[in-house]
Amino acid sequence: VNAGTAASAGYYAQSDAGLFEVGINGTGRTGNAFVWNNANTNMSFGTNDLLRMTIAADGNVGIGTTAPIVNNGSRKYLAIRGTNDAGAIELSSGSNGDVNGTITGLIQSSDLNSIAADKRIAQIQSVLSGSTATNRGGALRFLTKPNGASGLQTGLALEENGDVVIGDYIPIVGNRLSVKDGPIAAGSQSST
């Protein structure tokens, strides 16, 4: 146990072999709270005497599993496995109100190498949709960034009533499918 020095103010605990540390402002970690595993091993977290989450030595994270995913190069994964049912991620709004059009959750992808100020390239949104306060329907919006553009545009929307809208467009009432600026093509295409 180290109660701090001039070079490392704060508190941290270190295992005898120096493989595991926890605390605030430990050696080389000034200004940060930390739980640090210096060994090339998994780190596990549990409650009620059961394993709940594992951070694998390669950085992949698993909830409900000791093996988050098969290694696939430099990608990092979050794996969620249910005990007797499907694994799930729930995205929900906090106290931002019950307002039509409110985004209640999103999954987003960004290009950190982009020179644009807005680095988002794709997003899936779940949105409150409908006029029944405190019991609104839900819609899904799929947004993408066109090449060279700034910002995302709605590419596809699935409305609360099942209508599908292609393009950033207000659906035409009574149409199950609405398409902005363009015909719909069907058929097969030859690669020759």
N, C-alpha and C positions, 0 to 999 in steps of 0.2 A: 504494500500500500504506500502510495506517495501522496503526501498532503500538499505538495507543491514546492517549487523553488523559484528563484528569481527568473530563471530561464523557462520554467514551465509552471506558471501559476495555475492553481486549480487542484483537482483531485482526480486520481485514477488508480485503478487496481490492476495488477499485472500478475499473471500466473508465474509460478517458479521458473518455468522454462522460457518465459517471455513470449509465449505463443498467443495468449489471449489478453486483451485489455478492454476495460470499460471505464468511462468517466467523462470528465470535462477538461479540456486543455492539456491532454497528455503530451508526452514527448513527440514532437513532429506534428502535432494535431492542434496547435494553438488556435483558440477562438472557436472550437467545435466541441459539441458533445459527440461521443463516439462509442460504438461497440466494435471492436477490431479483432479479427481473427488473422494472425500473422502466418498461420500454417496453411498449407494447400489442402484444406479439408472443408467439408460442408459445415454450415452453421444451422442449428435447428432451434426452433421455438415451440413451446408447448403450453397447454393449459389443461387443468383437470387430469394431469398425469398422462396426457395424450399428445402426440406430435401434431402440430397444427400447420407449421410452415418451415420450409427448408430453403436456405440460400446455398446453392451448390458452389463449389470452389471456383467454377468457371463464371459465376455471376448470374446464372439462371435462377429463377425463383419458382418454388412450387408451394401451393397451398393444398394441404391434404395429401401430400405425397413426399416421399424422400428422394425421388428421382424426377426432377422437374421436366426434363425432356431429353431426348437423344441429342447429343452435341451436333450442331449444324454450323460449323465454322465460327465466324465472328458474331453471328446473330445472338441476341439475348431474348429469352422467352419467359413468359409467366404462364405456368400451367396450374389449372384449378381442377381438382378432382373431387367429386362428391363421394361420401362414404357409401351410400346405398342409392344414390340418385345422381343426376347430372351435376357437373360443376357449373357455377353460374357467376356472372358479374352483374350486379345491379347498379344502375346509374339513376340517381334521382335528384330532383331539385331540392334545395333547402327552403329558405323562407323568401324566395324571390316572387311569390305570389301565384295566384291561380288566374293567369292571363293567357288568352288565346295567342299562340305563337311563341310562348316561352320555351326555350330549349331546356329540357330536363336532364339530358345526358349527351355526351358525344365521345366519339373515338376519332382521333386525329393523327395524321401523318405529316411530318415536316421534312424539308430538305435543308439541313443545317449548313450545307455548302453554298446555298443560294445567296446571291448578292442583294436580293430584294429584302426590304424591311419586313414584309410579311412572308415568313418562310413556310407557311402551311401549303400543302399541295393536294390534300384530300381529307375529307371529313364525312362522317356519318352522324347525323343528329337525330335524336328523338325529341319530338316537339308536341306540346299540348295543342290540341286542335279541336275546335267546336265551340258551340255557344252555351253549353250547359255548365254553368259555374259549379265548381267543386266536384264535377263528375265529367270532365271533358274527355274526349277521345284522344288518341295518339296517332301521330303521323311520323313517317321516316323521311329524311331528306339526305340525298347522296350528293355531295359537293366535290368538285374538282377544280384545279387551277389550270386554265389553258396555257400552253407554252408561251412564255414571254409576257404573260399578263400579270397584273398585280391583284391579288385577292382571289377568293373562291367564288364559283358560280354553281348554282343548283343544276345538276345534270339530270337527276331523276328524283321524283317524289312519289311516295305511296301515301295517299290521303287516308284519313280515319275511316272513310266509307268504302275503301278498297280501290278508289279511282287511282289511275297511274298518270303522272304528268312527266313528260320528257322535255327538258329545257327549263330555264328560269321563266316560268309561265304561270298565269292564273288559270286553273282548269275551266273548261267550258262546261257549264251546268248540263247534266244529262249525258255527258260523254264519259264512258269508262276509261278511255285513253285520250289524252290531249297531248299534241306535239307542237312545239314552237318552231317556226321557220324551217319547214322542210317536209318532204314526203317520207313515207314509210316504205322501205324496200323489203321484199321477201323473196326467198328463193335460194339457189345455191350459186356458189362462185367457183370457177375453175382456177386452178393455180398455174395453168399453162399460158 
